[in-house]
């Protein structure tokens, strides 16, 4: 009997010590005594809405220093538009600190997503994107291949003064580009860089035609290209066009 009473007394003593600690850690008491009254945000803020960031963190700060759920706060911040990564900490005695890394847009992806410079996709809904981003599409498992092809194409077409605006990779692994002037370039599946390089060498002659505009080039031929032209309206033609040699573009029958 005495042993039981001693055990009960020991348990009561532990409970009297532990319950206040549990109450503080859960925010049942002490939130007003140890409040988090300051929010410190670090990082380069260009697109993250700081007012929205503050509203998101406020409910967690109300729990007080000891009871704030940092993991939940971090998850909530990471869901905000333009946030790539978030880290939430507390600093004694009253500071809730958040460090935010923003997405840096590299290209549009498909209809409703954006590819960041870090190679991550995020939703484009509600996001004000900078103008002039290239547009990519393809299987998400091939992101690195799409970026690599875009970089190759950008370097190759740079001397022509016509930037690459669209890169598409279809389900069969075939590449298609669109240039800044609207020309569609069908590259195909094989030897993409070699085909583009061969085509770029003829570009000065092709775009110098005063009465015709190149609208499509199919590079999927062994010995040349298939070209589609559109007449240039008379009002858009130069008054004194400079004659240019016709481009020789033999075409074989086999496509790859």
C-alpha positions in Angstrom: 0.0 0.0 0.0 2.8 2.4 0.9 4.5 1.6 -2.4 1.4 2.4 -4.3 1.0 5.7 -2.5 4.6 6.6 -3.3 4.1 5.8 -7.0 0.9 7.9 -7.1 2.8 10.7 -5.4 5.6 10.5 -7.9 3.3 10.5 -10.9 1.4 13.5 -9.5 4.7 15.4 -9.0 5.7 14.6 -12.6 2.3 15.7 -13.9 2.5 19.0 -12.0 5.9 19.7 -13.6 5.1 18.4 -17.1 1.6 19.8 -17.6 2.7 23.5 -17.6 5.5 22.7 -20.1 3.0 20.9 -22.3 0.6 23.8 -22.0 3.2 26.3 -23.0 4.4 24.2 -26.0 0.9 23.8 -27.2 0.0 27.4 -26.8 -2.6 26.8 -24.2 -0.9 29.3 -21.9 1.9 31.7 -22.4 1.1 32.9 -26.0 0.4 36.3 -24.5 3.4 36.2 -22.3 5.9 35.2 -25.0 4.3 36.5 -28.2 6.0 36.7 -31.6 5.6 40.3 -32.4 8.2 40.8 -35.2 8.4 39.3 -38.6 11.7 39.3 -40.3 11.8 38.4 -44.0 15.0 37.8 -45.9 15.8 37.1 -49.5 15.4 39.0 -52.8 11.8 40.0 -53.1 10.8 41.0 -56.7 7.6 39.0 -57.2 6.5 37.5 -53.8 3.7 39.6 -52.3 5.0 40.7 -48.9 1.5 41.6 -47.6 0.3 38.1 -48.5 3.4 36.6 -46.8 2.6 38.5 -43.6 -1.0 37.4 -43.6 0.0 33.8 -44.1 2.4 33.8 -41.2 0.2 35.8 -38.8 -1.9 32.8 -37.5 1.2 30.9 -36.7 2.9 33.8 -34.8 -0.2 34.1 -32.6 0.7 30.7 -31.0 3.6 32.3 -29.2 7.3 31.6 -29.2 7.2 28.1 -27.8 4.1 26.8 -29.5 4.6 28.1 -33.1 4.5 25.2 -35.6 7.5 26.1 -37.8 7.0 23.1 -40.2 3.3 24.1 -40.9 4.3 27.7 -41.4 7.0 26.7 -43.8 4.6 24.6 -45.8 2.1 27.4 -46.0 4.7 29.9 -47.2 6.0 27.4 -49.8 2.5 27.3 -51.4 2.5 31.1 -52.1 2.9 32.2 -55.8 6.5 32.7 -56.8 8.0 30.9 -53.8 10.5 28.2 -54.7 11.8 27.5 -51.2 11.0 28.8 -47.8 12.6 28.4 -44.4 10.9 29.5 -41.2 12.7 30.0 -37.9 12.1 31.7 -34.5 14.6 34.0 -32.8 14.4 34.7 -29.1 12.6 36.5 -27.7 9.9 37.6 -30.2 11.0 37.2 -33.8 9.5 34.9 -36.5 12.0 34.8 -39.3 11.3 33.6 -42.9 13.8 33.2 -45.7 12.3 33.0 -49.1 13.9 32.0 -52.4 11.9 33.1 -55.4 11.3 31.3 -58.7 13.2 32.9 -61.5 11.2 32.3 -64.7 13.1 30.9 -67.6 10.3 29.8 -70.0 6.6 29.1 -70.3 5.9 25.4 -70.2 2.8 24.1 -71.9 -0.5 25.9 -71.3 -0.4 26.7 -67.7 3.1 26.3 -66.2 6.4 28.0 -66.0 9.9 26.6 -66.0 12.2 28.2 -63.5 16.0 28.8 -63.9 16.4 26.0 -61.4 14.6 23.6 -63.7 11.4 23.4 -61.7 7.9 23.7 -63.0 5.3 25.9 -61.1 1.8 27.0 -61.8 1.4 30.1 -64.0 -2.1 31.0 -62.7 -2.1 34.3 -61.0 1.5 34.9 -61.9 2.5 38.1 -63.7 5.2 36.9 -66.1 7.9 39.1 -67.7 7.4 39.5 -71.5 9.5 37.7 -74.0 9.9 34.4 -72.3 10.3 31.4 -74.7 7.6 28.8 -74.8 8.5 25.1 -74.3 6.4 22.0 -74.4 7.1 18.3 -74.0 7.2 15.4 -71.5 8.1 16.6 -68.1 10.7 13.8 -67.9 12.6 15.5 -70.8 13.0 19.0 -69.3 16.8 18.9 -69.4 16.7 17.8 -73.0 14.4 20.6 -74.0 16.5 23.2 -72.3 19.7 21.8 -73.9 18.1 21.9 -77.4 16.9 25.4 -76.8 20.4 26.5 -75.7 22.0 24.9 -78.8 19.4 26.5 -81.1 19.8 29.9 -79.5 23.5 29.8 -80.1 23.2 28.6 -83.7 20.4 31.1 -84.7 21.9 34.1 -82.9 23.9 35.3 -85.9 20.7 35.4 -88.0 19.1 38.0 -85.7 16.0 35.7 -85.2 15.8 34.4 -81.7 14.2 31.0 -81.0 10.8 31.6 -79.3 9.3 28.1 -79.2 10.7 24.6 -78.6 8.3 21.7 -78.9 9.2 18.0 -78.3 6.3 15.6 -79.2 5.6 12.1 -77.9 7.6 10.6 -80.7 10.7 12.6 -79.8 10.6 14.9 -82.8 11.7 18.6 -82.4 9.9 21.7 -83.8 11.1 25.3 -83.3 9.5 28.6 -84.0 11.6 31.7 -84.7 10.9 35.3 -83.7 9.8 36.2 -87.2 7.2 33.4 -87.1 9.0 30.8 -89.2 8.4 27.2 -88.1 11.4 24.9 -88.3 10.7 21.2 -88.1 14.0 19.5 -87.0 12.9 15.9 -86.5 14.3 13.3 -84.1 17.9 12.7 -85.3 21.0 14.8 -85.5 19.1 17.9 -84.4 22.2 20.2 -83.9 23.8 19.2 -87.3 20.5 19.8 -89.1 20.0 23.2 -87.5 23.6 24.2 -88.3 23.2 23.2 -91.9 20.0 25.3 -92.1 21.5 28.3 -90.4 24.2 28.6 -93.1 21.5 29.2 -95.7 19.3 31.5 -93.6 20.8 34.8 -94.9 19.8 33.9 -98.4 16.4 32.6 -97.5 15.3 35.6 -95.5 16.6 38.0 -98.1 13.9 37.2 -100.7 12.0 40.5 -101.2 8.8 39.0 -102.5 8.5 35.9 -100.4 8.5 35.1 -96.7 9.7 31.8 -95.4 7.0 30.4 -93.2 8.1 26.8 -92.7 11.3 24.8 -93.1 11.3 21.0 -92.8 14.8 19.8 -92.1 14.0 16.1 -92.0 15.7 15.3 -95.3 19.0 13.7 -96.0 20.3 16.2 -98.6 18.3 19.4 -98.1 15.1 21.0 -96.8 11.5 21.4 -97.7 10.5 25.0 -97.7 7.1 26.8 -97.6 6.8 30.4 -98.7 4.2 33.1 -98.4 4.0 36.1 -100.7 5.0 39.4 -99.1 2.3 42.1 -99.6 3.4 44.8 -102.0 3.0 47.4 -99.3 5.6 45.6 -97.2 8.2 45.1 -99.9 11.3 47.3 -99.9 11.2 50.0 -102.5 14.7 49.2 -103.9 15.2 45.5 -103.1 18.8 44.2 -103.3 19.0 41.2 -105.5 20.1 38.1 -103.7 21.2 34.7 -105.1 18.6 32.0 -104.9 19.2 29.4 -102.3 19.9 25.9 -103.5 17.9 23.5 -101.3 17.8 20.1 -102.9 15.4 17.7 -101.3 15.5 13.9 -101.0 12.5 11.7 -100.6 13.4 10.2 -97.2 12.5 11.8 -93.9 13.8 10.9 -90.5 
